[in-house]
Every structure is written in structure tokens, then in C-alpha cells.
């Protein structure tokens, strides 16, 4: 952990971004646990569909808006985008307090969640695109690992605390804590110089249409760079098996702890967070920082995710569910970290916003597909078949594992051919 502490000490601007992430993510899990519990309580007859609806409200709007959000990130002041996406989310989350007054406010949970995650669709690619300008190239792996494991640690810590606070102090307190977290995150970003969020040298370049910040030019960039196009599908492939709907059913209808299963849901999210912390930290032992190594480690990540689904399909107790979630999260977190670093290393600054927005759009698309499928299957088959659904998801997860293995070998063979020097005969 010394290198992560050193990175924060030597880079105060990155430290501010990171600390803001700590605060806002802690609040996010207060929000998630509370809203899942409210939606479950408001719709006892259609729990699977209702929970899936909440997840879709969080994922479909950013999936649709992400490509255009990337244009904003590459065209406008990234600092202002980060600030206002935080502060506007604070207002939206504060309004969610109204939804705790009864089932007649269920619609407002969905509407406000849509607005909140549209704003998140701007924040996420802006932060990822700016990160290479805040740290050196050699620090990209530890910086992204720290960002990712912080998300995971806040999941592990915040989910439990959020479940306890929601049960003891009520939903209103949990939601107001989340709103305050966005205000604080914005204030931490405020002192960072605007120039730190973009590469001024790249901004002045005009050849190869680099000054064109349109979405169409982003697509042309992908056509010219097939390796990047393939990398954008890593998060998509890993997220084809989204765990949120199944986790909510396990917690609120099978292994119930606390009011409405809030405590068991918090424990499950915490287990997922622990796995997400462990994944990139353990695999970094075999990562020399090269794109070559990270591509191969993504194969390991896909394999871990598949094994996690096998374990979840065999779960007969809360402990086994938690172990399965740890394994699934290890693979997903490693793949998230390495795909992000590869994009940052290989994409010029003025394209990064569009690439990361498309990267997130693919992630949201996979999540939407999984959420709709899982929610429909739970309502159609019943909670007693939830393990069968997990096994079916495992079979689906084999497809991205096989495709990425093939894609990686194809890239390696092409790179080897390009490096081969043909010595002419004399």
C-alpha cells in the first residue's frame, strides 16, 4: 500500500479527486441500499420487476446519453463539467427524500434516479479522460487501481453502514447524507487548476482531424484503431452477468437479515466490494504496466467472473453467496481497471472523453440487458429458481471469455508480424 500512499502525497490534485470520490461513493451506497429497500416495500407483488425497473432507471438514460456526453467532455471545460455534475446531483438526491412518504411516490424514485444518472454519465468519462493529465504515465496503473479499489472499499464499507443507518435512522437521513457527499466532492475539486484537466499540447494539434470533437469523428477514430474498439467491449463482456437483481432477491426474499433485508443486502454488497478490492491488487503482481500484460490479465478476469457465477448457482447459504460475489467481483474489477488503463495509454487526450463515454455506454447496455433478463426470469420462474438463473448466466459469460481470448491472440500475432525484421538475402 506504500505506493498508493506515496502517490497521494506527491500529487495533491489527484488526492483531491480521490478524496472527493471517497466521500461521494460512501453516500452513493446509502442511496442504493435505501432505494432498493423502498422499491421492494412499495411493490411486494412484483419485486423482481420493480427492482429491475430501478436499475434500468439508473442505466438506460446514461447508456443513451453517454456518446453525446463524451462530446461535451472533449469540447468543453472538464473542471466545470465535474463541478456541476456533482452539485446538481446533490439537489436531485435531496429531492429523493420526498419518495419516503409512501408507495404513491414510487414513480418519483424512477424519475429522479434517471436525472441523477444522466449527470453521472457526464462525470465518469470526464474524470477518466482527465486522469492521465493529473498523474504521470508510470503512475496510471496505481492511480486507476486506487480509484477502482476505492469504489470497491466504499462499496464494502458504505453498503454495511448504509444498511444500518437506513434501518436505524430512516431513509431520509441516508438520502441527505448522500446529497451532502456530492456537495463536498465538488468543493474538493474546486481548487484544482482548470489547465490540469486537459493536455494543452494536444489541444493545439490540428492534423489528422484531431481538432474535430464530433461524435462522428470519434467513430472514425475507432475505425482506424481496431484494438481500441475491442478494448471498449471489455466492460460490456464482463457486465453481461450483472449481479444487482439477483443480489436483491437473495437478500430481500431468501437470506433476510434486518428490516426488508437491508442488512443482508448490505453484507452482500460488502462482499462484492471486498472482491473488487482484491482483484486488481492481486493481479497487479503479474502486471508490468504493458498493454500486452494487461490484455492477458483480462482473460484471467473473465475466467474469475465465470467461476463466480458457478459458485452463485451453487449457493445454499448466505456465506456461499458472499464467497461467490467476491470471486465474481475480483474478475470484474480487474477487467475494469485494465481496460481503463489501456484506453488512457493508447488514446490521445482530445479523443478520451468520447472513448470513455462509449466505453460506459457499452457497460450500461450490458447491464440493461442483464437486468431485464434477470428481472423477467425471476418474476416468471419464481425465487426458487434463482440458482438456475445464475447457472444460465455462467453459460453466457463463457462467450466474452472465448471472444477476448481469440481477439488477444489475433492482436499478438499481428504485432509479432509487425516486429519481425526480414533480412534480405545477399
DRENNU-584142 format. One line per 3 residues: number of its first residue (from 0); their letters; for each residue x, y, z of C-alpha. Coordinates in steps of 0.001 Angstrom, whole numbers, plus 500000, padded with zeros to 6 digits. Layout:
% residues N
NUM	a	X/Y/Z  ... $
***
This chain:
% residues 426
0	xxx	500000/500000/500000  503026/502266/500299  502999/503190/496598 $
3	xxx	499376/504309/496820  500061/506493/499851  503120/507928/498110 $
6	xxx	501072/508696/495005  498579/510687/497073  501310/512522/498975 $
9	xxx	503204/513543/495834  500157/514539/493808  497773/516796/495784 $
12	xxx	495480/517434/492803  494929/513724/492251  494493/513352/496025 $
15	xxx	491626/515866/495913  489902/513933/493099  490382/510721/495042 $
18	xxx	489108/512139/498346  486049/513505/496577  485438/510018/495232 $
21	xxx	485700/508544/498731  483083/510942/500071  480608/510704/497185 $
24	xxx	480839/506911/496897  480186/506487/500602  476992/508460/500116 $
27	xxx	476078/506513/496976  475713/503275/498907  473443/504937/501462 $
30	xxx	471320/505870/498441  471412/502419/496788  470514/500385/499871 $
33	xxx	467727/502789/500822  466113/502947/497385  466236/499181/496815 $
36	xxx	464519/498684/500184  461867/501330/499372  461125/499900/495934 $
39	xxx	460853/496383/497387  458486/497578/500117  456328/499555/497659 $
42	xxx	455864/496638/495217  455552/493315/497104  453757/491545/494237 $
45	xxx	456274/492452/491513  459551/492729/493393  461783/491410/490610 $
48	xxx	460253/493734/488020  460295/496729/490400  463955/496291/491385 $
51	xxx	464873/495759/487744  462985/498956/486943  465095/500890/489440 $
54	xxx	468276/499511/487916  467039/500351/484413  466272/503902/485533 $
57	xxx	469922/504123/486538  471378/502519/483427  469236/503182/480317 $
60	xxx	469424/507021/480340  473233/507148/480699  473526/504386/478091 $
63	xxx	471642/506608/475632  473313/509882/476548  476897/508668/477063 $
66	xxx	478057/509062/473431  476937/512698/473470  478325/513275/476964 $
69	xxx	481724/512296/475574  481500/515103/473017  480900/517546/475895 $
72	xxx	483925/516163/477759  486232/516636/474745  484796/520010/473730 $
75	xxx	484202/521940/476973  485873/522730/480297  486235/519402/482096 $
78	xxx	486570/521025/485502  483223/522808/485172  481573/519602/483987 $
81	xxx	482874/517760/487052  481808/520521/489439  478269/520957/488170 $
84	xxx	477573/517277/487731  478378/516878/491434  476355/519843/492670 $
87	xxx	473310/519141/490510  473305/515541/491725  473221/516879/495293 $
90	xxx	469952/518686/494509  468430/515651/492803  469285/513276/495656 $
93	xxx	467924/515726/498245  464591/515660/496361  464502/511864/496791 $
96	xxx	463555/512489/500429  460023/513130/499143  459771/509499/497993 $
99	xxx	459894/508124/501542  456294/509268/502184  454593/506228/500671 $
102	xxx	454083/503935/497681  452403/506707/495697  455889/508242/495313 $
105	xxx	457345/505153/493608  457272/506925/490223  459434/509756/491616 $
108	xxx	462157/507295/492628  462467/506255/488994  462299/509791/487574 $
111	xxx	464871/511274/489964  467165/508274/489519  467076/508887/485770 $
114	xxx	468162/512507/486236  470884/511563/488736  472473/509023/486424 $
117	xxx	472273/511262/483362  474514/513636/485329  476766/510710/486275 $
120	xxx	477130/509917/482562  478962/513242/482218  481046/512931/485381 $
123	xxx	482515/509458/484809  484114/509937/481346  485304/513429/482332 $
126	xxx	487195/512059/485328  488670/509103/483408  489717/511337/480494 $
129	xxx	491418/513829/482819  493302/511314/484950  496347/510892/482617 $
132	xxx	496859/514664/482848  496856/514568/486647  499404/511757/487090 $
135	xxx	502472/510582/485192  502334/507687/482736  504153/505393/485152 $
138	xxx	501509/506135/487799  498485/505276/485657  498188/501704/486921 $
141	xxx	498450/502549/490649  496201/505600/490160  493465/503616/488394 $
144	xxx	493852/500734/490807  493407/503172/493685  490342/504728/492040 $
147	xxx	488843/501295/491433  489577/499771/494825  488278/502939/496468 $
150	xxx	484972/502357/494700  485129/498790/495955  486145/499675/499511 $
153	xxx	483355/502236/499745  481004/499542/498474  482220/497148/501179 $
156	xxx	482139/499800/503905  479345/502065/502713  476893/499266/501940 $
159	xxx	477000/497945/505501  476869/501433/507044  474119/502464/504635 $
162	xxx	472056/499399/505550  472482/500039/509277  471774/503786/509007 $
165	xxx	468737/503155/506827  467382/500641/509330  468114/502669/512493 $
168	xxx	467787/506323/511440  465493/506037/508453  465636/506594/504722 $
171	xxx	465556/510397/504978  468848/510568/506854  470541/508159/504450 $
174	xxx	469469/510182/501401  470501/513520/502921  473942/512087/503697 $
177	xxx	474278/511163/500019  473243/514669/498906  475812/516245/501232 $
180	xxx	478529/513936/499868  478130/515413/496372  478450/518947/497716 $
183	xxx	481697/518065/499489  483084/516260/496423  482538/519369/494315 $
186	xxx	484235/521606/496879  487307/519345/496858  487649/519685/493071 $
189	xxx	487212/523479/493147  490869/524461/493968  492413/522296/491189 $
192	xxx	493647/524484/488285  491488/524247/485159  494558/523544/482987 $
195	xxx	495210/520264/484838  492141/518627/483288  493333/518739/479648 $
198	xxx	496590/518237/477786  497369/521714/476450  499948/520354/473981 $
201	xxx	497419/518044/472337  494799/520796/472228  496905/522747/469761 $
204	xxx	497312/519891/467305  495176/520099/464189  496418/517349/461889 $
207	xxx	494518/514077/461439  491274/515905/462296  492298/515983/465950 $
210	xxx	490525/519313/466421  487229/517691/465371  485381/516892/468606 $
213	xxx	482259/515486/466935  480809/512082/467739  481265/511070/464104 $
216	xxx	484998/511750/464313  485099/509535/467395  483634/506700/465341 $
219	xxx	486201/507314/462611  488942/507108/465244  487639/503673/466299 $
222	xxx	487570/502526/462678  491249/503464/462372  492126/501787/465684 $
225	xxx	490522/498345/465908  492459/497431/469058  490776/500311/470906 $
228	xxx	487381/499246/469569  487955/495780/471014  489068/497219/474355 $
231	xxx	485804/499180/474615  483955/495851/474781  485754/494517/477882 $
234	xxx	483395/496174/480363  480469/495118/478162  481526/491474/478243 $
237	xxx	482195/491455/481980  478838/493098/482748  476695/490721/480699 $
240	xxx	476208/488968/484015  475028/491833/486234  474559/490732/489845 $
243	xxx	472341/493509/491251  468914/491993/490573  469851/488520/491817 $
246	xxx	471595/490024/494828  468445/491975/495725  466306/488823/495529 $
249	xxx	468765/486741/497579  468835/489465/500249  465183/490502/500453 $
252	xxx	463437/487156/499848  465776/484260/500679  468503/485186/503197 $
255	xxx	466707/488014/505021  468536/489967/507728  467314/493318/509054 $
258	xxx	464179/495220/508060  463277/494306/504495  466616/492523/504075 $
261	xxx	468611/495772/504248  471332/494237/506430  471753/491111/504276 $
264	xxx	471794/493285/501155  474474/495424/502766  476532/492311/503599 $
267	xxx	476263/491071/500009  477290/494423/498553  480174/494495/501017 $
270	xxx	481320/491062/499871  481201/492253/496290  483237/495290/497331 $
273	xxx	485869/493140/499058  486287/491065/495912  486570/494194/493788 $
276	xxx	489372/495446/496048  491259/492151/495888  491032/491589/492122 $
279	xxx	493371/494253/490686  495655/494245/493756  496376/490524/493392 $
282	xxx	496680/490520/489592  498959/493571/489635  501680/491193/490884 $
285	xxx	501878/489898/487294  501377/493269/485617  504487/495078/484367 $
288	xxx	502420/498015/483119  502475/496991/479472  499358/496775/477322 $
291	xxx	500492/493247/476395  500305/492072/480014  497004/493799/480718 $
294	xxx	495317/492177/477725  496323/488747/479033  495231/489561/482595 $
297	xxx	491792/490474/481241  491458/486813/480191  492078/485845/483833 $
300	xxx	489457/488384/484903  486834/486888/482599  487663/483415/483962 $
303	xxx	487241/484592/487572  483840/486090/486721  482688/482794/485195 $
306	xxx	483784/480835/488273  481876/483316/490427  478646/482565/488561 $
309	xxx	479219/478835/489037  479565/479384/492796  476467/481611/492919 $
312	xxx	474445/478945/491147  475504/476500/493877  474796/478842/496821 $
315	xxx	472881/477232/499679  473686/479813/502359  474436/483489/502792 $
318	xxx	478132/482672/503290  478363/480867/499934  476546/483730/498213 $
321	xxx	479109/486147/499648  482055/483984/498529  480595/483753/495023 $
324	xxx	480167/487539/494886  483781/488029/495989  485055/485840/493146 $
327	xxx	482759/487446/490562  483837/490922/491684  487554/490096/491572 $
330	xxx	487334/489370/487858  485093/492301/487059  487200/494802/488989 $
333	xxx	490455/493673/487384  488932/493928/483919  487523/497371/484668 $
336	xxx	490922/498629/485855  492971/497221/482979  490559/498249/480221 $
339	xxx	490582/501799/481614  494396/501983/481705  494732/500593/478171 $
342	xxx	492375/503298/476855  494274/506005/478741  497603/504772/477385 $
345	xxx	496540/504378/473758  494044/507204/473159  495073/510874/472632 $
348	xxx	493660/513392/475098  491196/515008/472687  489545/511645/471982 $
351	xxx	489471/510287/475528  486115/511755/476521  484366/510151/473556 $
354	xxx	486154/506831/474021  485327/506631/477719  481735/507690/477116 $
357	xxx	481328/504904/474548  483093/502543/476932  480490/503402/479588 $
360	xxx	477642/503194/477062  478606/499591/476276  478817/498852/480008 $
363	xxx	475345/500297/480571  473976/498351/477581  475231/495056/479020 $
366	xxx	473816/495971/482415  470428/496813/480916  470313/493513/479021 $
369	xxx	471209/491551/482157  468797/493488/484360  465821/492996/482030 $
372	xxx	466620/489319/481560  467177/488596/485252  464122/490557/486396 $
375	xxx	461876/488846/483855  463186/485380/484720  462769/485929/488474 $
378	xxx	459151/487028/488038  458405/484240/485539  460136/481339/487333 $
381	xxx	459995/482467/490955  462689/482938/493575  463110/479156/493966 $
384	xxx	464807/479078/490531  467261/481897/491195  470216/479473/491296 $
387	xxx	469240/478099/487888  469240/481671/486567  472775/482120/487942 $
390	xxx	473947/478964/486146  472413/480225/482917  474313/483481/483317 $
393	xxx	477510/481465/483718  476947/479917/480296  476519/483375/478770 $
396	xxx	479728/484580/480459  481717/481953/478528  481122/483882/475280 $
399	xxx	483099/487060/476154  485814/484885/477713  486240/482965/474433 $
402	xxx	485990/486064/472219  488541/488095/474185  490976/485153/474231 $
405	xxx	490675/484912/470437  490963/488692/469995  494073/488894/472186 $
408	xxx	495842/486115/470288  494966/487768/466990  496414/491115/468114 $
411	xxx	499575/489431/469423  500149/487613/466144  499728/490830/464190 $
414	xxx	502109/492703/466485  504665/489920/466140  504457/490142/462350 $
417	xxx	504960/493923/462517  508027/493482/464724  509588/490820/462521 $
420	xxx	512548/492117/460529  513056/490376/457207  516742/490213/456380 $
423	xxx	517319/490305/452581  519395/487556/451054  522791/488510/449587 $
***
